[in-house]
Amino acid sequence: MKYTYLAVLLVVLFTSCSEYQKVLKDSDVKKKYDMAEKLYNEGDYKRAIRLFEQIVPQYVGKPQGERLIYFYANSYYQTGDYYLAAYQFERFSKSYPRSDKAEEAAFLGAKSQYLTSPRYSLDQTETDKAISKVQVFINTHPESEYMDEANEMAADLRAKKEKKAFEIAKQYNRISDYHASIKSFELFFKEFPGSVYKEDALYYDYLAKYNLAVNSIYSKREERIGQAKEAYTKLISEFSDTEYKNKAERMNADLDTELQEFKELLEKYEIQ
């Protein structure tokens, strides 16, 4: 019985594949359309895509085109090819802005772009594209049933950009490029004023300014010590119980010593 079942299954599969290959090579567009839709409805998206690729150009501008291009885009989405899904959903949205599927297609296009966004440590070009796409959806469909998920995606993308900016500024500090670290943190605070990394960012900004000050040439030392002490004050005023408090206080004491020694040296040379 078991072997009979397997034999029947193999015959069905062979017949199905044979029929599919025959239609794939056939010039009859209607046959391709019917089989593509059948495969799509069965969830056989990969094979459906091969047929859609052949016939979609034939249906652009025709009544069936709206349905077909949506299936085509969604097939890419269902198979995890999010780059092509994003492209095809955008194509659908531009071609059929009044479609009953317009809102869903706009959302899935934005979500496809969102799913192309890499982890924060990699280049964030696709993340920038995703932020733009998701924000356009939020702005144009404020009452959408997909709004909660769209807002979650937008927050996730912004968090990724925030993490990237913080780590870049911190990395400059780690390699002793204090000028670049200070500049990067300045931009970070402007772009992400309420960041979850603010306490850490204030400390590492202070650390960069501290290291720059104590290693400065004579003519810039006093100014840079003052800038470092301002960074210390900002850290303590915003996070009085910061986990960096002991380190920060020791560094501030060092700055006081450095400043005192600088002033004494300055007075010595003035007297001479």
Contacts in CASP RR format, 6 or more apart in sequence:
PFRMAT RR
TARGET T0000
AUTHOR 0000-0000-0000
METHOD contacts of the structure
MODEL  1
MKYTYLAVLLVVLFTSCSEYQKVLKDSDVKKKYDMAEKLYNEGDYKRAIR
LFEQIVPQYVGKPQGERLIYFYANSYYQTGDYYLAAYQFERFSKSYPRSD
KAEEAAFLGAKSQYLTSPRYSLDQTETDKAISKVQVFINTHPESEYMDEA
NEMAADLRAKKEKKAFEIAKQYNRISDYHASIKSFELFFKEFPGSVYKED
ALYYDYLAKYNLAVNSIYSKREERIGQAKEAYTKLISEFSDTEYKNKAER
MNADLDTELQEFKELLEKYEIQ
19 35 0 8 1.000
20 35 0 8 1.000
20 39 0 8 1.000
20 47 0 8 1.000
23 31 0 8 1.000
23 32 0 8 1.000
23 35 0 8 1.000
23 51 0 8 1.000
24 32 0 8 1.000
24 50 0 8 1.000
24 51 0 8 1.000
24 54 0 8 1.000
26 32 0 8 1.000
29 55 0 8 1.000
29 58 0 8 1.000
32 51 0 8 1.000
32 54 0 8 1.000
32 55 0 8 1.000
33 51 0 8 1.000
33 55 0 8 1.000
33 59 0 8 1.000
33 64 0 8 1.000
33 68 0 8 1.000
35 51 0 8 1.000
36 48 0 8 1.000
36 51 0 8 1.000
36 52 0 8 1.000
36 55 0 8 1.000
36 68 0 8 1.000
36 71 0 8 1.000
37 48 0 8 1.000
37 71 0 8 1.000
39 45 0 8 1.000
39 47 0 8 1.000
39 48 0 8 1.000
39 51 0 8 1.000
40 48 0 8 1.000
40 71 0 8 1.000
40 74 0 8 1.000
40 75 0 8 1.000
43 78 0 8 1.000
45 75 0 8 1.000
45 76 0 8 1.000
45 78 0 8 1.000
45 79 0 8 1.000
46 75 0 8 1.000
46 79 0 8 1.000
48 71 0 8 1.000
48 75 0 8 1.000
49 72 0 8 1.000
49 75 0 8 1.000
49 76 0 8 1.000
49 79 0 8 1.000
52 68 0 8 1.000
52 71 0 8 1.000
52 72 0 8 1.000
52 75 0 8 1.000
53 72 0 8 1.000
55 68 0 8 1.000
56 65 0 8 1.000
56 68 0 8 1.000
56 69 0 8 1.000
56 72 0 8 1.000
59 65 0 8 1.000
59 68 0 8 1.000
59 69 0 8 1.000
60 69 0 8 1.000
60 95 0 8 1.000
61 95 0 8 1.000
66 92 0 8 1.000
66 95 0 8 1.000
66 96 0 8 1.000
66 99 0 8 1.000
66 101 0 8 1.000
69 88 0 8 1.000
69 91 0 8 1.000
69 92 0 8 1.000
69 95 0 8 1.000
69 96 0 8 1.000
70 92 0 8 1.000
70 99 0 8 1.000
70 101 0 8 1.000
70 105 0 8 1.000
72 88 0 8 1.000
73 85 0 8 1.000
73 88 0 8 1.000
73 89 0 8 1.000
73 91 0 8 1.000
73 92 0 8 1.000
73 105 0 8 1.000
73 108 0 8 1.000
73 109 0 8 1.000
74 85 0 8 1.000
74 108 0 8 1.000
76 82 0 8 1.000
76 84 0 8 1.000
76 85 0 8 1.000
76 88 0 8 1.000
76 112 0 8 1.000
77 85 0 8 1.000
77 89 0 8 1.000
77 108 0 8 1.000
77 109 0 8 1.000
77 112 0 8 1.000
80 115 0 8 1.000
82 112 0 8 1.000
82 113 0 8 1.000
82 115 0 8 1.000
82 116 0 8 1.000
83 112 0 8 1.000
83 116 0 8 1.000
85 108 0 8 1.000
85 109 0 8 1.000
85 112 0 8 1.000
86 109 0 8 1.000
86 112 0 8 1.000
86 113 0 8 1.000
86 116 0 8 1.000
86 133 0 8 1.000
89 105 0 8 1.000
89 106 0 8 1.000
89 108 0 8 1.000
89 109 0 8 1.000
89 112 0 8 1.000
90 109 0 8 1.000
92 99 0 8 1.000
92 101 0 8 1.000
92 105 0 8 1.000
93 102 0 8 1.000
93 105 0 8 1.000
93 106 0 8 1.000
93 109 0 8 1.000
96 102 0 8 1.000
96 105 0 8 1.000
99 105 0 8 1.000
103 141 0 8 1.000
103 144 0 8 1.000
103 146 0 8 1.000
104 146 0 8 1.000
106 136 0 8 1.000
106 137 0 8 1.000
106 140 0 8 1.000
106 141 0 8 1.000
107 137 0 8 1.000
107 141 0 8 1.000
107 144 0 8 1.000
107 146 0 8 1.000
107 149 0 8 1.000
107 150 0 8 1.000
109 133 0 8 1.000
110 130 0 8 1.000
110 133 0 8 1.000
110 134 0 8 1.000
110 136 0 8 1.000
110 137 0 8 1.000
110 150 0 8 1.000
110 153 0 8 1.000
111 149 0 8 1.000
111 153 0 8 1.000
113 126 0 8 1.000
113 129 0 8 1.000
113 130 0 8 1.000
113 133 0 8 1.000
113 134 0 8 1.000
114 130 0 8 1.000
114 133 0 8 1.000
114 134 0 8 1.000
114 153 0 8 1.000
114 156 0 8 1.000
114 157 0 8 1.000
116 126 0 8 1.000
116 129 0 8 1.000
116 130 0 8 1.000
117 124 0 8 1.000
117 126 0 8 1.000
117 127 0 8 1.000
117 130 0 8 1.000
117 157 0 8 1.000
117 160 0 8 1.000
118 124 0 8 1.000
118 126 0 8 1.000
118 127 0 8 1.000
119 160 0 8 1.000
120 160 0 8 1.000
120 161 0 8 1.000
120 163 0 8 1.000
120 164 0 8 1.000
120 167 0 8 1.000
121 164 0 8 1.000
121 167 0 8 1.000
124 160 0 8 1.000
124 161 0 8 1.000
124 164 0 8 1.000
127 157 0 8 1.000
127 160 0 8 1.000
127 161 0 8 1.000
128 161 0 8 1.000
130 153 0 8 1.000
130 157 0 8 1.000
131 154 0 8 1.000
131 157 0 8 1.000
131 158 0 8 1.000
131 161 0 8 1.000
134 150 0 8 1.000
134 153 0 8 1.000
134 154 0 8 1.000
134 157 0 8 1.000
135 154 0 8 1.000
137 144 0 8 1.000
137 146 0 8 1.000
137 150 0 8 1.000
138 147 0 8 1.000
138 150 0 8 1.000
138 151 0 8 1.000
138 154 0 8 1.000
141 147 0 8 1.000
141 150 0 8 1.000
144 150 0 8 1.000
159 196 0 8 1.000
162 191 0 8 1.000
162 192 0 8 1.000
162 195 0 8 1.000
162 196 0 8 1.000
162 197 0 8 1.000
163 197 0 8 1.000
165 184 0 8 1.000
165 187 0 8 1.000
165 188 0 8 1.000
165 191 0 8 1.000
165 192 0 8 1.000
166 188 0 8 1.000
166 192 0 8 1.000
166 195 0 8 1.000
166 197 0 8 1.000
166 200 0 8 1.000
166 201 0 8 1.000
168 184 0 8 1.000
169 181 0 8 1.000
169 184 0 8 1.000
169 185 0 8 1.000
169 188 0 8 1.000
169 201 0 8 1.000
169 204 0 8 1.000
169 205 0 8 1.000
170 181 0 8 1.000
170 200 0 8 1.000
170 204 0 8 1.000
172 178 0 8 1.000
172 180 0 8 1.000
172 181 0 8 1.000
172 184 0 8 1.000
172 208 0 8 1.000
173 181 0 8 1.000
173 204 0 8 1.000
173 207 0 8 1.000
173 208 0 8 1.000
173 211 0 8 1.000
176 211 0 8 1.000
178 208 0 8 1.000
178 209 0 8 1.000
178 211 0 8 1.000
178 212 0 8 1.000
179 212 0 8 1.000
181 204 0 8 1.000
181 205 0 8 1.000
181 208 0 8 1.000
182 205 0 8 1.000
182 208 0 8 1.000
182 209 0 8 1.000
182 212 0 8 1.000
185 201 0 8 1.000
185 204 0 8 1.000
185 205 0 8 1.000
185 208 0 8 1.000
186 205 0 8 1.000
188 195 0 8 1.000
188 201 0 8 1.000
189 195 0 8 1.000
189 198 0 8 1.000
189 201 0 8 1.000
189 205 0 8 1.000
192 198 0 8 1.000
195 201 0 8 1.000
198 238 0 8 1.000
199 235 0 8 1.000
199 238 0 8 1.000
199 239 0 8 1.000
199 242 0 8 1.000
199 243 0 8 1.000
199 244 0 8 1.000
202 231 0 8 1.000
202 234 0 8 1.000
202 235 0 8 1.000
202 238 0 8 1.000
202 239 0 8 1.000
203 235 0 8 1.000
203 242 0 8 1.000
203 244 0 8 1.000
203 247 0 8 1.000
203 248 0 8 1.000
205 231 0 8 1.000
206 228 0 8 1.000
206 231 0 8 1.000
206 232 0 8 1.000
206 234 0 8 1.000
206 235 0 8 1.000
206 248 0 8 1.000
206 251 0 8 1.000
207 251 0 8 1.000
209 224 0 8 1.000
209 227 0 8 1.000
209 228 0 8 1.000
209 231 0 8 1.000
210 228 0 8 1.000
210 231 0 8 1.000
210 232 0 8 1.000
210 251 0 8 1.000
210 254 0 8 1.000
210 255 0 8 1.000
212 224 0 8 1.000
212 228 0 8 1.000
213 221 0 8 1.000
213 224 0 8 1.000
213 225 0 8 1.000
213 226 0 8 1.000
213 227 0 8 1.000
213 228 0 8 1.000
213 255 0 8 1.000
213 258 0 8 1.000
214 225 0 8 1.000
214 254 0 8 1.000
214 255 0 8 1.000
214 258 0 8 1.000
216 224 0 8 1.000
216 225 0 8 1.000
221 258 0 8 1.000
221 262 0 8 1.000
222 259 0 8 1.000
222 262 0 8 1.000
222 263 0 8 1.000
225 255 0 8 1.000
225 258 0 8 1.000
225 259 0 8 1.000
225 262 0 8 1.000
226 255 0 8 1.000
226 259 0 8 1.000
228 251 0 8 1.000
228 255 0 8 1.000
229 252 0 8 1.000
229 255 0 8 1.000
232 248 0 8 1.000
232 251 0 8 1.000
232 252 0 8 1.000
232 255 0 8 1.000
235 242 0 8 1.000
235 244 0 8 1.000
235 248 0 8 1.000
236 242 0 8 1.000
236 245 0 8 1.000
236 248 0 8 1.000
242 248 0 8 1.000
END
